[in-house]
Amino acid sequence: MAERRLGFIGVGRMGSHMAGRLLEAGYALSIYDTNETAMARLEQRGAVRAASPAEVASQAETVLVSLPTPDIVRAVALSDVGVIAGAEAKTFIDLSTTGPRVAAEIADALARKGIAAVDAPVSGGPAGAEKGTLAVMVACPKPLAERLRPVIEVIGKFFWIGEKPGMGQTMKLVNNILSASAICMTSEALVLGAKAGLDADTMIAVVNAGSGRNTATEDKFPRCVLPRRFDFGFATELLHKDVRLALETAESLGVPMMVGTAVKQLLALTEATQGRGTDITEIVRTVEAWAGVEVKGKS
């Protein structure tokens, strides 16, 4: 794309890495976040601090946002000091997870101001954001998607999902309810094995060589659970939000989600007992507490 100055709103655990990669790729960035420390780190790398989302949208034609909840995305996009109030913005790229209903609502409101909304949630966690290996699920008219491809490919792998706002969100919810199911079921299964006296390292090795392997057994458990680090970098409350959005979308489409409902219950219980900001790898602690064992590696 022609312009070399971008706006980036939300430079936390995910956004800081994505914004950093854009700076390294030679883009000038105007940034905004409520966290002063997060902004200061990127300022040291050459980003320019803005005082509000509207100010970001007055300095850049293309504004990317990476924010934790649908309500925050809506406010950043549509409030009196939001992107919609900016003087220059023509494209709004939402990398957050909001669900298809909110994505469509925001797209409709921004379109009335002449701003094109790009529904582009990401998957891959903080590690993927840092390495530039995120899956980016882009929903917008194909010509616009192709124009934005150079920016998207700085932060991850480009997937065009479709033209309709919310299609990217639906794809993200499909992905995340699978991911959430994997970590919840892996927690229960490995606690079962530990209670029966099986070695945690051996269980992971066997599962990953067999048909039970998944993202939790291949990455989250060996890296974060077995060494008892619990530092994957994604909060349980955010995964709970994603699963809730998936169930709401399923209900609106008449799709049963019996397993998904059980996953939501375990996430809600983990929030209640371990804390909302607890790392998603600590879901296992909820099951461990019931069983009276730990899933712990030798090292």
N, C-alpha and C positions, 0 to 999 in steps of 0.2 A: 504494500500500500504506500501511497505517496507521502503521507505525513509522518514525521519522525518524532513528534511529541504526542505522548499518550497520557491519559489520566488513569490513576489507579486508586481505588477507594477500598480500604480494608486490607491492611498490610500486617496481619497477624501471623499465625502459625503457617497457614497456606499462602496467603497473599504476599508475605515478605519474600518468600522464595521465588514466586512467580514474578514479582516486581523486580527482584534482583537479577533474574535472568534477562528480563527486558532491558535493564540498564547495561548489562554485559553485552547484549546484542547491538548496542548503539542507539537505542531509543532514549529520548529525553522523557522524563516522567514528572508529572505533577501529582502529588500524593495527598491523601487525607485519611486519617484514622483518629479515633478518640483516644488512642494510646500514644502519648507523647514519645515514650521510649522507642516504640516501634518506628515512628516517623523519623526520629533522630538517627537511628541506625542507617536508614536509607538515604537520609540527607548527607551523611558522611560519604556515601557512594555516588553522590551527584544528583539525587532527586530534589525537587523543589517542593517545599511544604505549602499546602493551601489551607485556608481557614475554614472551609466548608466544602461539601460536595458540589454546591453551586459554583464555587470558585474554581474547583477542578474542571467543571464543565464549561467554564468561561476561558480556560487556558488550553483545552484540547478538544479536537473534534471527535475522538474516539476515547470512551471512558470504560474501563474494566472495573468490575466490582467483585470482591470475594468476601462475603459476609455470613454470619452464623445462622440467622433465622429469617423466615419470610417477612416478619414485621419490620425488621431492620432494613432489609432490602427495599421494601415498599417505601419506608420513610426516606431512605437515601435517594431513591429514584424520584419520588413524587411530592415530597414536602416542600414548604416554602423556601427552604435552603437546600433543596435537593437538586439532582442532575437536571430535572425538568426546568429549573430556574436559571440554568447556565446560558451564556450568550453564544457559545461556540459548538456545543455538543451536537453531533449528528448521528452517532452510533453508541449504543449502550450495550456492553457485553457483560452479561451476568454469569459469573463462574460459580455462583452459590447454588445451594439446593433449596428450592422454594416450593416445589410442587407445580403441576401444570396449571392449576387454577390461578395462582398468584402470578405466574409468568404471563399468562394471557391477559390478566388485568393490567399489569404494568405495561405490556406491549401496546395495549389499546390506548392507554392514557398518554404514553410517550409519542405514539403516532400522531396524536392530535396536535402535538408541538413540533412535528416534523423530525422526530428522533426515532431511528430504527432500533428496535430491541432485538438483541441476539441472545437466545436462550442457549447457554453453553456451560452446563455443569461439568465438573471434573471428578475423576476418580484416580486414586493412587496414593493418597495420604501425603503427609509432609515430606517423606523421603522421595516420592515421585515428583513433588513440586520442586524440590531442591535439584534433582537430577534432570528435570525436563522430560520425564517419561509419563506424565499424566495422560489418561485417556480424556480427551475433550469432546463432548457430545454436542455438536453444533446444530441448532435448529433456527433457520432463517431462510429467506430466498437464496437459491443457489448462487447467483452472481455475487451477492453480498458476502456469502460464506467464502467464495473463492478469493475475493478481494482481501478478506481478513486472514486468509490462510497463513501468510508469512508471520503475522503476529502470533497466531494460535500455535504454530509449529515451533516457536521459541519455548513455549511452556509445556508442550506435550504432543501426543499423536492426535491428528485431526480426524474426526469422524463426522461426516454430514449425516444427520438423522432424518431431516425432512424440513419442510418450509414452515409448518405451523408452530407458533409459539407454544411451548409446553411439551413438545415432542422430545426435546432433549431432557427435560425434567423427568418425563415418564421413563426414558431409558435409564437415567441415573437411579430412579427409585427401584427399577428392576434389578440393577446391579447391587444396590446397597442392601436390599432385603435379602439377597443371596449371601452377601458378605456377612451381614448380621447373623443370619441363620448359621453360617459356618462357624463363627466364633462362639455362638451360644451352644451349639451342639458339640463342638470340640471340647468346650469347658465341661459339659456333663459327661462326655465319653471318657475323657482322660481322668477326671475325678473318680469315675467308676473303676477304671483300671488301677489307679493309685490305691483305692480302698481295698481292692482285691490283692494288692501286693506287687503289682507290675511296676517295673522301672520306667520313669518318665522319659528318659532319653531313648530307651529301647522302643517304647510305644510310638514316639514321634518318628523314629527311623523306619519302623515297620509300616506305619500308616502311610508315610510318604513314598514308600516303595510299592504300596498297594492301591486299592481302589477307593480308600477313604480320604485320600489327600485333598486338601483345599487350601485356601489362602491363609487360614489360621494355623494349620499344621505346618505349612511350608515356610511361613514367615513370622507371624505374630507370636506363636508359642515358643519356638526355639530362640527367637531374638529377645522377647520381652517377658515371657511367663516363666520358662524353665530357669533362667538366671534370676528370677524374681525382681526384675527391673521395672516392669509395668510402665514403659515409657514410649509407647507407640506414637503418641502425640495427637490423639483424637479423643474428645470427651464423650463419655457415655450419653450425656444429655443430647448431644448432637446426633449420635446414631439412633437414639430413641426417637428424636424428631423425624429423622429420615424414614424410619419404620412406620411411625404414625402417619406420615404423609402417604406412604405406599399403601397402607391399609385404607385410608380415606379415598384414595384414587381407585383402589380395587372395589370398594363399596359403591362408588359412583358409577362404576362400569358393570356392576353385578357379578364380580369375580370373587369366589370364596377364597378366604385366606386363613385356613385353620392353623397351619404351622406358623404362619406369620404372626397370628394372634398370640401364640405361645411365646414366640421370640419377643414380642412387645412386652409381655408380662415379666419375663426374666430381666429385660432392660429396665423396666419400671422398678422392679424389686432391687436391682443393683443401685439405681439412683437413690432409692430410699435408704438403703443400708450402707452403701459405700460413699455416697455423695454425688451430686450432679456433675461436678467437674472431674470426677474420677476417670482415669484412662480406660478405654474400652477393653484392654487386656486384663483389667481387674474384675471383669465379669466372672472369671473363674473363682474369684474369692467368695462370691455369693454362694456358689455350689460347694466350695471347700468348707465353708462355715457349717453348712448342714451336715456334710459327711464326716467332718472331723479329720480331714487329711489335707496335705498340700501336694500340688503337682510341681515337683522341684527337681531340676537336673543335678547331676553329680558335681558339675563345675560351679 
